[in-house]
Amino acid sequence: MKLANPYNLEKERLLTFVTNMACMKLKQLLLVFFSIMSLSVYAHPADTTTPPYKKYPTLPAFNILLMDSATTFNTFNIEEGRYTMLMFFSTDCDHCQMMTDTLKKSMHDLRNVQICMVAPQNISEIRAFYNRNDMKRYRNVMMGKDIDMFFHKFYQAYYVPDIVIYDKHKKLVKFFEGGAHMKDILAALQD
């Protein structure tokens, strides 16, 4: 009868012990890692209620298809040095027409403001609105189609007209949801 080698038996026990300890350490490390991760989720919840324009209060870059149906203008190319007014409107909205009429009557006060009027409709409807309102008379007004519906998403715009004012350094001054009185717009355009 052959006797077991006590050294081999001891090596086997030692190997089992080390393996079990390594597994326990790995489990402990994983437990600590996931505990920290779950705490960080609660410590910094994702902010889904703040609209993007408040998180990023500089003039955003988005594309506007202009009246010729071929030229795309990106708002990134608006130069600093003068106020910018963005107006999101609908060509078939009575309030938008009234706001446009108010802007036209106050164009002398707005002559140094870059005005970008954007709508989600097709370009032929926007062109008809442009022509009906004789907007070509105003060199500081650009009108076109918001190609990617950026305005609606970025400003969470649910009503029209919406007006956004940016200062000479492209910093947000004021967001008017659903239109505004001209005295409030002019006040937002003051240095």
C-alpha positions as CSV (number, residue, x, y, z in Angstrom):
1,M,0.0,0.0,0.0
2,K,1.3,3.3,-1.0
3,L,1.1,6.3,1.4
4,A,0.2,9.8,0.2
5,N,3.0,12.2,0.0
6,P,2.3,14.8,2.8
7,Y,4.0,17.5,0.8
8,N,1.7,17.1,-2.3
9,L,-1.4,17.1,0.0
10,E,-0.1,20.3,1.7
11,K,0.5,22.0,-1.7
12,E,-3.0,21.1,-2.8
13,R,-4.6,22.6,0.3
14,L,-2.5,25.7,0.0
15,L,-3.5,26.1,-3.7
16,T,-7.2,25.7,-2.8
17,F,-6.8,28.2,0.1
18,V,-5.1,30.8,-2.1
19,T,-7.7,30.4,-4.9
20,N,-10.6,30.9,-2.4
21,M,-8.9,34.0,-1.0
22,A,-8.5,35.5,-4.4
23,C,-12.1,34.9,-5.3
24,M,-13.2,36.5,-2.0
25,K,-11.0,39.5,-2.6
26,L,-12.4,39.9,-6.2
27,K,-15.9,39.7,-4.8
28,Q,-15.1,42.3,-2.2
29,L,-13.5,44.6,-4.8
30,L,-16.6,44.3,-7.1
31,L,-18.9,45.0,-4.2
32,V,-17.0,48.2,-3.3
33,F,-16.9,49.3,-7.0
34,F,-20.6,48.8,-7.5
35,S,-21.4,50.5,-4.2
36,I,-19.4,53.6,-5.2
37,M,-21.0,53.6,-8.7
38,S,-24.5,53.4,-7.3
39,L,-23.8,56.3,-4.8
40,S,-22.4,58.5,-7.6
41,V,-25.6,58.0,-9.6
42,Y,-27.7,59.2,-6.6
43,A,-25.2,62.0,-5.8
44,H,-25.4,63.5,-9.4
45,P,-28.7,62.6,-11.0
46,A,-29.0,63.4,-14.7
47,D,-30.6,66.7,-15.3
48,T,-33.5,66.1,-17.7
49,T,-35.6,69.1,-16.8
50,T,-33.3,72.0,-17.6
51,P,-33.7,73.0,-21.3
52,P,-30.5,72.9,-23.3
53,Y,-30.5,76.7,-23.9
54,K,-30.2,77.2,-20.2
55,K,-27.4,74.7,-19.9
56,Y,-25.5,76.2,-22.9
57,P,-26.4,79.9,-22.9
58,T,-24.4,80.9,-25.9
59,L,-25.9,81.3,-29.4
60,P,-26.1,77.8,-30.8
61,A,-25.0,76.8,-34.3
62,F,-27.8,75.5,-36.4
63,N,-28.7,75.5,-40.1
64,I,-31.2,77.7,-41.8
65,L,-32.3,77.0,-45.4
66,L,-32.6,80.4,-47.0
67,M,-35.2,81.8,-49.5
68,D,-33.3,80.7,-52.6
69,S,-33.9,77.0,-51.5
70,A,-30.2,76.3,-52.2
71,T,-28.2,78.3,-49.6
72,T,-27.8,77.1,-46.1
73,F,-26.7,79.6,-43.5
74,N,-25.3,78.4,-40.2
75,T,-25.9,80.6,-37.2
76,F,-22.3,80.0,-36.1
77,N,-21.4,82.6,-38.8
78,I,-23.3,85.4,-37.1
79,E,-20.7,87.9,-36.2
80,E,-20.2,89.2,-32.7
81,G,-20.6,92.9,-32.1
82,R,-24.4,93.3,-32.5
83,Y,-27.4,91.8,-30.8
84,T,-29.1,88.8,-32.4
85,M,-32.8,88.0,-32.3
86,L,-34.1,84.6,-33.2
87,M,-37.8,84.2,-33.9
88,F,-39.4,80.8,-34.3
89,F,-42.7,81.2,-36.1
90,S,-45.3,79.4,-38.2
91,T,-46.4,80.8,-41.5
92,D,-50.0,80.0,-40.8
93,C,-50.1,81.4,-37.2
94,D,-52.1,84.6,-36.6
95,H,-50.0,85.5,-33.5
96,C,-46.8,85.1,-35.6
97,Q,-48.2,87.4,-38.2
98,M,-49.1,90.0,-35.6
99,M,-45.6,89.7,-34.1
100,T,-44.1,90.2,-37.5
101,D,-46.2,93.3,-38.1
102,T,-45.0,94.6,-34.7
103,L,-41.4,94.0,-35.6
104,K,-41.9,95.7,-39.0
105,K,-43.4,98.8,-37.2
106,S,-40.4,98.9,-34.9
107,M,-37.7,98.2,-37.4
108,H,-36.1,101.6,-36.9
109,D,-35.4,100.6,-33.3
110,L,-34.2,97.2,-34.5
111,R,-32.0,98.3,-37.4
112,N,-28.8,97.3,-35.6
113,V,-30.1,93.9,-34.5
114,Q,-29.5,90.8,-36.6
115,I,-32.9,89.1,-36.9
116,C,-33.2,85.4,-37.9
117,M,-36.7,84.2,-38.4
118,V,-37.1,80.5,-38.8
119,A,-40.1,78.2,-39.4
120,P,-40.6,74.5,-39.7
121,Q,-42.8,74.7,-42.9
122,N,-41.6,74.0,-46.4
123,I,-39.6,76.7,-48.0
124,S,-42.3,77.7,-50.5
125,E,-44.7,78.5,-47.6
126,I,-41.9,80.5,-45.9
127,R,-41.2,82.3,-49.1
128,A,-44.8,83.3,-49.5
129,F,-44.8,84.6,-45.9
130,Y,-41.6,86.5,-46.7
131,N,-43.0,88.1,-49.8
132,R,-46.4,88.8,-48.3
133,N,-44.7,90.8,-45.5
134,D,-42.2,92.4,-47.9
135,M,-39.3,91.3,-45.7
136,K,-36.7,91.9,-48.4
137,R,-36.9,95.6,-47.4
138,Y,-35.1,94.8,-44.2
139,R,-31.4,94.1,-44.6
140,N,-31.0,93.0,-41.0
141,V,-33.6,90.2,-41.4
142,M,-32.9,86.7,-42.6
143,M,-35.7,84.2,-43.0
144,G,-35.7,80.5,-43.7
145,K,-36.5,76.9,-42.8
146,D,-35.1,75.4,-39.6
147,I,-33.9,72.3,-41.5
148,D,-33.3,70.0,-38.5
149,M,-36.1,71.4,-36.2
150,F,-33.2,72.4,-34.0
151,F,-35.0,75.4,-32.5
152,H,-37.9,73.3,-31.2
153,K,-35.5,70.8,-29.6
154,F,-32.9,73.2,-28.2
155,Y,-35.3,75.7,-26.8
156,Q,-38.1,73.2,-26.1
157,A,-40.4,75.5,-28.0
158,Y,-44.0,74.4,-27.8
159,Y,-45.7,77.7,-28.7
160,V,-45.1,80.2,-31.5
161,P,-43.9,82.8,-31.9
162,D,-40.9,82.3,-29.7
163,I,-38.2,85.0,-29.5
164,V,-34.7,84.6,-28.2
165,I,-32.3,87.6,-27.6
166,Y,-28.5,87.2,-27.6
167,D,-26.1,90.0,-26.7
168,K,-23.2,91.3,-28.7
169,H,-21.0,88.5,-27.5
170,K,-23.6,85.8,-28.4
171,K,-24.6,85.3,-24.7
172,L,-28.3,84.6,-23.9
173,V,-30.2,87.6,-22.7
174,K,-33.9,86.6,-22.7
175,F,-36.2,83.9,-24.1
176,F,-39.8,85.0,-24.8
177,E,-42.1,82.0,-25.1
178,G,-45.3,82.7,-27.2
179,G,-44.4,86.2,-28.2
180,A,-43.5,89.4,-26.4
181,H,-44.4,93.1,-26.1
182,M,-42.1,95.3,-28.1
183,K,-41.2,97.3,-25.0
184,D,-39.9,94.0,-23.4
185,I,-37.9,93.1,-26.5
186,L,-36.4,96.6,-26.7
187,A,-35.5,96.4,-22.9
188,A,-33.7,93.1,-23.5
189,L,-31.7,94.8,-26.3
190,Q,-30.2,97.4,-24.0
191,D,-26.6,97.2,-23.0
